[in-house]
Amino acid sequence: MRISVIGCGYLGAVHAASMAKLGHDVVAVDVDPGKIERLAAGEAPFFEPGLPEILTEALASGRIRFTTDMAEVAGARVHFVAVGTPQGPTGAADLKYVDAAVASLTEHLSAGDFVVGKSTVPVGTAARLAADVSAAVPGATLVWNPEFLREGFAVQDTIAPDRLVYGVPAGPEGDAAVAALDEVYAVALADDTPRLVVDLATAELVKVSANAFLATKISFINAMAEIAEVVGADVTALADAIGHDARIGRKFLNAGLGFGGGCLPKDIRAFQARADELGVGESLAFLADIDAINLRRRAHVVELATQALGGDVTGKRVAVLGLAFKPNSDDVRDSPSLDIAARLRELGAEVAAYDPEAIGTARRLHPELDYVESATEAVTGADIVLVLTEWNEFRELDATTVAAAVANPVVIDGRNCLDRDAWRAAGFAYHGMGR
């Protein structure tokens, strides 16, 4: 099938390359010439495992091309809209990029084409855009197909998703849309991937409600960590115990710095804002507490580091290991790790920051930090070591070797990813989260 993808950011670039990997003929469009130039040269504009390989393969096969010219989408049958919906000043999602993409796209649609929304939008957006598309191009249909990508696993999640959700209108148009999307995702469906066909509003709610639930689960265990620290309990053992309950599950029950990135924080705030607009704000009032718990974890780590350094971090060398909001990514959007590093720098600490992939993206946001080229360089002479992103490189650090390099053997395990006993045996004062 001939497919277009509008937007070549994180979602769009991965989706376009993955569709080509599945055998479709893809044209990908973005307004940023620099980004298009890099992608056309086979260079991923961000770090995502597996993306460079499938991008190179797709370009070599001739099944993908990148352009800034929206007119190039003409002739494609299915058009995926994968542009960003950043957080606006009130917390609501800013839809200007989605609106602009759809408006520009309609100039090149034909009857029988399908516009497929992938962006995370407030409920009600799809119905509005569907009316715009139908009015501009009678016979063209807008549907919604939310994405469920995990950064670090985005290629896998696109090619072999754990479920497919189609939000379609009722009647023959919806039936035709389902048939078209079934053709797009034929490989996944052949592997018995669950497929749910729902209305437009439900499809929009699926993604934001999933993110709200995951955020709630993370903040719940972090609230338990706060209690565990007061009473002397171990939140990791607590999570193991309650995680055996099939109704709860162990995933996303890891206490630490809290969540970050470009989805969970933004989406729960936008969800609250939309609920307020709909007159049902009380239904999501609890998300304000979820957000507050999450932000409180960052302040807690700063306080813990300050206490461990005698009440004042001024002039102290702080080794920060990890800047991305999660491992296997260079994404520092709303990163708890980077936020903590910046706060300590503001308090007068000499921050030596290292991340295997995110130094470039972090430096653009916080050029004032001292970025180093290795974990060894970061910990050398450090008065305290903060492990803030659970990269395997940090999990596997030899505590004895680190002890020989630091000036003061104190470590804060912000992700509870270190071997506590090994670090204590090496002479460190070990501080975990809720342990």
C-alpha positions as CSV (number, residue, x, y, z in Angstrom):
1,M,0.0,0.0,0.0
2,R,1.1,3.6,-0.6
3,I,1.2,5.4,2.7
4,S,2.1,8.9,3.8
5,V,3.2,10.0,7.3
6,I,2.9,13.6,8.3
7,G,5.4,14.6,10.9
8,C,8.9,13.1,11.3
9,G,9.4,13.6,15.0
10,Y,9.8,10.7,17.4
11,L,6.5,9.0,16.5
12,G,6.4,9.8,12.8
13,A,9.9,8.8,12.0
14,V,9.6,5.5,13.7
15,H,6.2,4.8,12.2
16,A,7.4,5.7,8.7
17,A,10.4,3.5,8.8
18,S,8.5,0.7,10.4
19,M,5.8,0.8,7.7
20,A,8.5,0.6,5.0
21,K,10.0,-2.3,6.9
22,L,6.6,-4.0,6.6
23,G,6.7,-3.6,2.8
24,H,4.6,-0.5,2.3
25,D,5.6,2.4,0.0
26,V,6.0,5.4,2.3
27,V,6.4,9.1,1.8
28,A,7.2,11.0,5.0
29,V,6.7,14.8,5.3
30,D,8.0,17.3,7.8
31,V,8.3,21.1,7.8
32,D,11.9,21.0,9.2
33,P,14.3,20.8,6.2
34,G,17.2,19.8,8.5
35,K,15.3,16.9,9.9
36,I,14.3,15.7,6.5
37,E,17.9,16.0,5.2
38,R,19.2,13.9,8.1
39,L,16.5,11.2,7.6
40,A,17.0,11.1,3.9
41,A,20.7,10.5,4.5
42,G,19.9,7.6,6.8
43,E,20.6,9.4,10.1
44,A,18.1,9.2,12.9
45,P,17.5,12.6,14.5
46,F,17.2,11.0,17.9
47,F,18.4,7.9,19.7
48,E,16.1,4.9,19.4
49,P,17.4,1.4,19.4
50,G,16.7,-0.3,16.0
51,L,15.7,2.8,14.2
52,P,19.0,3.4,12.3
53,E,19.0,-0.2,11.0
54,I,15.4,-0.2,9.7
55,L,15.9,3.3,8.3
56,T,18.9,2.3,6.3
57,E,17.1,-0.8,5.1
58,A,14.1,1.1,4.0
59,L,16.1,3.7,2.1
60,A,18.1,1.0,0.4
61,S,14.9,-0.7,-0.7
62,G,13.5,2.4,-2.2
63,R,10.3,2.0,-0.1
64,I,10.7,5.3,1.8
65,R,11.4,8.9,0.9
66,F,11.4,12.1,2.9
67,T,10.3,15.5,1.8
68,T,9.1,18.9,3.0
69,D,6.6,19.1,0.1
70,M,3.1,18.1,1.2
71,A,2.0,17.7,-2.4
72,E,4.1,14.5,-2.5
73,V,1.5,12.7,-0.5
74,A,-1.0,12.8,-3.4
75,G,-1.8,9.3,-4.5
76,A,-1.3,7.7,-1.2
77,R,-4.3,5.9,0.1
78,V,-3.7,6.1,3.9
79,H,-2.2,9.2,5.5
80,F,-1.0,9.0,9.1
81,V,-0.9,12.2,11.1
82,A,1.9,12.0,13.7
83,V,2.7,15.5,14.7
84,G,3.3,16.7,18.2
85,T,0.7,18.0,20.7
86,P,2.8,19.9,23.2
87,Q,1.5,21.2,26.5
88,G,0.1,24.7,26.3
89,P,0.4,27.4,29.0
90,T,-2.8,26.3,30.7
91,G,-1.8,22.6,30.7
92,A,-4.1,21.8,27.8
93,A,-2.8,20.2,24.6
94,D,-1.7,22.7,21.9
95,L,-3.4,21.4,18.7
96,K,-1.9,23.9,16.3
97,Y,0.3,21.4,14.6
98,V,-2.4,18.8,14.2
99,D,-4.8,21.4,12.8
100,A,-2.2,22.7,10.4
101,A,-1.2,19.2,9.3
102,V,-4.8,18.1,8.5
103,A,-5.6,21.4,6.8
104,S,-2.6,21.2,4.6
105,L,-3.2,17.5,3.9
106,T,-6.8,18.0,2.7
107,E,-5.5,20.0,-0.3
108,H,-4.0,16.8,-1.6
109,L,-6.6,14.2,-0.7
110,S,-8.8,12.2,-3.0
111,A,-12.2,10.5,-2.4
112,G,-11.5,7.1,-0.9
113,D,-8.4,8.3,1.1
114,F,-8.1,7.7,4.8
115,V,-6.6,10.2,7.2
116,V,-5.4,8.3,10.3
117,G,-4.7,10.2,13.4
118,K,-1.8,8.9,15.5
119,S,-1.2,12.0,17.7
120,T,-2.4,12.1,21.3
121,V,-5.3,14.6,21.3
122,P,-8.1,15.7,23.7
123,V,-11.3,13.7,23.3
124,G,-13.5,15.4,20.7
125,T,-10.7,16.5,18.4
126,A,-11.2,13.6,16.0
127,A,-14.9,14.4,15.5
128,R,-14.1,18.0,14.7
129,L,-11.3,17.1,12.3
130,A,-13.5,14.4,10.7
131,A,-16.1,17.0,9.8
132,D,-13.4,19.2,8.4
133,V,-12.0,16.4,6.2
134,S,-15.4,15.4,4.9
135,A,-16.3,18.9,4.1
136,A,-13.1,19.6,2.2
137,V,-12.9,16.3,0.4
138,P,-16.2,14.4,0.1
139,G,-15.5,10.7,0.3
140,A,-12.3,11.0,2.4
141,T,-12.6,9.6,5.9
142,L,-10.8,10.5,9.1
143,V,-10.2,7.7,11.7
144,W,-8.1,7.5,14.8
145,N,-5.4,4.9,15.5
146,P,-3.6,5.7,18.8
147,E,0.0,4.7,19.3
148,F,1.3,2.9,22.4
149,L,5.0,3.2,21.9
150,R,7.6,2.8,24.7
151,E,10.7,4.8,24.1
152,G,13.6,2.3,23.8
153,F,11.2,-0.2,22.3
154,A,9.4,1.9,19.7
155,V,10.4,-0.1,16.6
156,Q,9.3,-3.3,18.2
157,D,6.0,-1.8,19.4
158,T,5.2,-0.5,15.9
159,I,6.0,-3.6,14.0
160,A,4.7,-6.1,16.6
161,P,2.2,-4.1,18.8
162,D,0.5,-5.6,21.8
163,R,-2.9,-4.4,20.5
164,L,-4.4,-2.3,17.6
165,V,-7.1,0.2,18.2
166,Y,-9.2,1.6,15.3
167,G,-11.5,4.5,16.0
168,V,-13.9,4.7,13.1
169,P,-17.2,6.2,12.2
170,A,-20.3,4.0,12.0
171,G,-21.5,2.6,8.6
172,P,-19.8,1.8,5.3
173,E,-17.1,4.4,5.8
174,G,-16.1,2.8,9.0
175,D,-16.1,-0.7,7.4
176,A,-13.9,0.6,4.6
177,A,-11.5,2.2,7.1
178,V,-11.2,-1.1,9.0
179,A,-10.4,-2.9,5.8
180,A,-7.7,-0.4,4.9
181,L,-6.1,-0.5,8.3
182,D,-6.2,-4.3,8.3
183,E,-4.1,-4.1,5.1
184,V,-1.7,-1.7,6.7
185,Y,-1.2,-4.0,9.8
186,A,-1.6,-7.3,8.0
187,V,1.7,-8.7,9.4
188,A,0.7,-7.9,13.0
189,L,-2.8,-9.3,12.5
190,A,-1.4,-12.5,11.1
191,D,0.4,-12.9,14.4
192,D,-2.9,-12.7,16.2
193,T,-2.4,-9.2,17.6
194,P,-5.7,-8.2,19.3
195,R,-7.7,-5.6,17.3
196,L,-10.3,-3.4,18.8
197,V,-12.7,-1.4,16.6
198,V,-14.3,1.4,18.5
199,D,-15.8,4.9,18.0
200,L,-13.6,8.0,17.6
201,A,-14.1,9.3,21.1
202,T,-13.1,5.9,22.7
203,A,-10.0,5.7,20.5
204,E,-8.9,9.1,21.7
205,L,-9.6,8.2,25.4
206,V,-7.6,4.9,25.2
207,K,-4.2,6.5,25.0
208,V,-4.7,9.2,27.6
209,S,-6.5,6.9,30.0
210,A,-3.7,4.3,29.7
211,N,-1.1,7.0,30.4
212,A,-3.1,8.3,33.4
213,F,-3.3,4.7,34.8
214,L,0.4,4.2,34.4
215,A,1.2,7.5,36.0
216,T,-1.1,6.6,38.9
217,K,0.7,3.3,39.4
218,I,4.1,5.0,39.5
219,S,3.0,7.7,41.9
220,F,1.3,5.2,44.1
221,I,4.5,3.2,44.7
222,N,6.4,6.5,45.2
223,A,3.9,7.5,47.8
224,M,4.5,4.1,49.5
225,A,8.2,4.9,49.3
226,E,7.7,8.1,51.3
227,I,5.9,6.1,54.0
228,A,8.5,3.3,53.9
229,E,11.3,5.7,54.5
230,V,9.6,7.0,57.7
231,V,8.8,3.6,59.2
232,G,11.9,1.8,58.1
233,A,10.3,-0.5,55.5
234,D,11.6,-1.6,52.1
235,V,9.4,-0.4,49.2
236,T,11.1,-2.8,46.8
237,A,10.1,-5.8,48.8
238,L,6.6,-4.3,49.3
239,A,6.3,-3.9,45.5
240,D,7.4,-7.5,45.0
241,A,4.8,-8.7,47.5
242,I,1.8,-6.8,46.2
243,G,3.0,-7.3,42.6
244,H,2.3,-11.0,42.9
245,D,-1.4,-10.1,43.0
246,A,-2.6,-10.6,39.4
247,R,-5.0,-7.7,39.9
248,I,-2.1,-5.4,40.6
249,G,1.0,-6.8,38.8
250,R,4.6,-5.9,39.3
251,K,5.2,-3.7,36.2
252,F,5.5,0.1,36.8
253,L,5.8,-0.5,40.6
254,N,9.4,0.7,40.8
255,A,9.9,3.5,43.3
256,G,12.3,6.2,42.3
257,L,12.4,9.7,40.9
258,G,9.1,9.4,39.2
259,F,8.0,9.7,35.6
260,G,9.1,12.1,32.9
261,G,9.4,12.3,29.1
262,G,7.1,13.7,26.5
263,C,4.0,11.7,27.2
264,L,3.0,11.0,30.8
265,P,3.4,14.4,32.4
266,K,2.0,16.2,29.4
267,D,-0.9,13.8,28.9
268,I,-2.2,13.8,32.4
269,R,-2.2,17.6,32.6
270,A,-4.0,17.8,29.2
271,F,-6.5,15.2,30.3
272,Q,-7.3,17.2,33.4
273,A,-7.7,20.4,31.3
274,R,-10.0,18.6,28.9
275,A,-12.1,17.2,31.7
276,D,-12.5,20.7,33.1
277,E,-13.6,22.0,29.7
278,L,-16.2,19.2,29.6
279,G,-17.5,20.1,33.0
280,V,-16.4,16.9,34.6
281,G,-13.1,18.1,36.2
282,E,-13.9,16.3,39.4
283,S,-13.6,13.0,37.6
284,L,-9.8,13.5,37.1
285,A,-9.1,15.7,40.2
286,F,-7.0,12.9,41.6
287,L,-4.5,13.4,38.7
288,A,-3.4,16.6,40.3
289,D,-2.2,14.6,43.3
290,I,-0.5,12.1,41.0
291,D,1.4,15.0,39.4
292,A,2.3,16.5,42.8
293,I,3.7,13.2,44.1
294,N,5.7,12.8,41.0
295,L,7.3,16.3,41.2
296,R,7.8,15.9,45.0
297,R,10.2,13.0,44.3
298,R,12.6,15.3,42.5
299,A,12.7,17.7,45.5
300,H,13.2,14.7,47.8
301,V,16.4,13.6,46.0
302,V,17.8,17.2,46.2
303,E,17.0,17.3,49.9
304,L,18.6,13.8,50.4
305,A,21.8,14.9,48.6
306,T,21.9,18.1,50.6
307,Q,21.5,16.3,53.9
308,A,24.1,13.7,52.9
309,L,26.6,16.5,52.2
310,G,26.1,18.1,55.6
311,G,23.3,20.5,54.8
312,D,25.1,22.5,52.0
313,V,26.1,21.5,48.5
314,T,28.0,24.6,47.7
315,G,31.3,23.8,46.1
316,K,30.7,20.0,46.4
317,R,31.4,17.8,43.4
318,V,28.2,15.9,42.6
319,A,28.5,13.1,40.1
320,V,25.2,12.7,38.2
321,L,24.9,9.5,36.3
322,G,21.9,9.6,33.9
323,L,20.2,12.5,32.3
324,A,17.6,11.0,30.0
325,F,14.2,10.4,31.6
326,K,14.6,6.6,31.0
327,P,17.3,4.3,29.7
328,N,17.7,3.5,26.0
329,S,16.7,7.0,25.0
330,D,18.2,10.5,24.6
331,D,14.9,12.1,25.5
332,V,15.3,14.7,28.3
333,R,11.8,16.3,28.0
334,D,10.6,16.8,31.6
335,S,13.4,14.5,32.7
336,P,13.5,14.1,36.5
337,S,17.2,13.3,36.3
338,L,18.1,16.5,34.4
339,D,15.8,18.5,36.6
340,I,17.7,17.3,39.7
341,A,21.1,18.0,38.2
342,A,20.0,21.6,37.3
343,R,18.6,22.2,40.8
344,L,21.8,21.1,42.5
345,R,23.8,23.3,40.2
346,E,21.5,26.3,41.2
347,L,22.3,25.5,44.8
348,G,26.0,25.9,44.2
349,A,27.1,22.3,43.5
350,E,29.7,21.5,40.9
351,V,27.8,19.0,38.9
352,A,29.6,16.5,36.7
353,A,26.9,14.9,34.5
354,Y,27.2,11.9,32.3
355,D,24.7,9.9,30.2
356,P,25.5,7.4,27.5
357,E,23.2,9.1,24.9
358,A,21.6,12.2,26.3
359,I,24.4,14.6,26.8
360,G,23.7,16.5,23.5
361,T,20.0,16.9,24.2
362,A,20.7,17.8,27.9
363,R,23.3,20.4,26.9
364,R,20.7,22.3,24.7
365,L,18.4,22.7,27.7
366,H,21.0,23.2,30.5
367,P,24.4,24.4,29.1
368,E,25.5,25.5,32.5
369,L,26.1,21.9,33.7
370,D,29.6,20.3,33.4
371,Y,29.2,17.4,31.0
372,V,31.8,14.7,31.1
373,E,32.5,11.8,28.7
374,S,32.3,8.8,31.0
375,A,31.0,7.5,34.3
376,T,34.6,7.2,35.5
377,E,35.3,10.9,34.8
378,A,32.1,11.9,36.6
379,V,32.8,10.0,39.8
380,T,36.5,10.9,40.1
381,G,36.8,13.1,43.1
382,A,33.1,13.2,43.7
383,D,31.7,14.1,47.1
384,I,28.5,12.2,46.3
385,V,27.3,9.9,43.4
386,L,23.7,10.1,42.2
387,V,22.5,7.3,39.9
388,L,19.4,8.9,38.3
389,T,18.7,6.9,35.1
390,E,18.9,3.1,35.2
391,W,21.2,2.4,32.2
392,N,22.7,-1.0,32.3
393,E,26.1,0.7,32.3
394,F,25.3,2.1,35.7
395,R,23.7,-1.0,37.1
396,E,27.0,-2.9,36.3
397,L,29.4,-0.4,37.9
398,D,31.9,-2.0,40.2
399,A,31.3,-0.4,43.6
400,T,34.9,-1.1,44.8
401,T,36.3,0.7,41.7
402,V,34.0,3.6,42.2
403,A,34.9,3.8,45.9
404,A,38.6,4.1,45.0
405,A,37.8,7.1,42.7
406,V,35.5,9.2,44.8
407,A,36.5,11.7,47.4
408,N,33.6,10.7,49.7
409,P,31.8,7.3,49.4
410,V,28.2,8.4,49.4
411,V,25.7,7.1,46.7
412,I,22.0,7.9,46.1
413,D,20.4,5.2,44.1
414,G,17.6,7.2,42.6
415,R,16.2,4.2,40.7
416,N,16.8,1.4,43.2
417,C,18.9,-0.3,40.4
418,L,22.1,-0.9,42.3
419,D,23.2,-3.9,44.4
420,R,22.7,-2.3,47.8
421,D,24.7,-4.9,49.7
422,A,27.7,-4.7,47.2
423,W,27.8,-0.9,47.5
424,R,27.7,-1.0,51.3
425,A,30.3,-3.6,51.4
426,A,32.5,-1.3,49.3
427,G,32.2,1.3,52.0
428,F,29.5,3.5,50.6
429,A,26.8,5.2,52.6
430,Y,23.9,3.9,50.4
431,H,20.6,5.8,50.1
432,G,17.8,4.2,48.1
433,M,14.3,5.3,47.4
434,G,12.0,4.0,50.1
435,R,14.5,1.6,51.3
